[in-house]
Amino acid sequence: MTFASLALLGSLVLLAPSAAAAPAGTSPAPSAITVPLVIAHRGASAYAPENTLAAVDTAAALGIDWVENDVQRTKDGELVVIHDETLRRTTDAERVFPDRAPWRVGDFTAAEIARLDAGGWFGPEWTGARVPTLGRYLRAVEANRQNLLLEIKGPERYPGIEGDILRVLREEGWLDRAHVTRRLVVQSFGADSVRTVHTRRPDITTGFLGSPAVTELPAYAAFADQINPAHTSLTGAYVAAAHRLKGPHGKPLAVSTWTVDDAAGAVRVADMGVDGIITNRPDVVREAVG
């Protein structure tokens, strides 16, 4: 082998240590790679009803390893996967329970929510899809060998929800070393909620949703491994500022931006150096950024 060939081989090894270390069926966590990770927002929600098992399976069919979801709590303490504070937009709650306005998730029991159609609004072929419990959702993600970016939605409405989520994650086998180190990130717009998760389980990778001022980033780096802002406010300088800081696990702060659905936007944020792109159209973004 020539010297030039040896040099090229050495360069390739240096460029891809994370991929070589990842077990079959998993992807390295967003902070561990340089090519932006593609994360299916609420599942592949451009092609199937958001936050349903169908959206998870559609993402899997597209070959997408990471999915994002939203978790809230019912009146009787069950954790369910749904984005909006109310049930109106993505279920038929208004028809099934006409006298229960404004149809807040937290005002309904798990059994009542289980009766609702969470797919027909998206298209008739999806009629009958249900709002999944977190436990059922985790089992679907596990069956697909996918990984999860879990958002605690509106934690101020659900005091103690962090402990409830950790309990279900533990019951479903998602708090072992393999899941915690490679397959799970917990994020929220609520800084106190993210801090609570980090305090209770320092081994879990955590993310803060938003764009704190650069001067405030060191304070967030004490409890968050990721800073995940909207793409509309993102700049390359901001990404670089985050990367200069180390999070609680001693790695540079990662940046996953949302919600980018077109190729040009994906290339733009990839050029800024983001670690992940959260998207409703993961196939489009993946093709754009490779």
Disulfide bonds with the S-S distance in Angstrom:
none
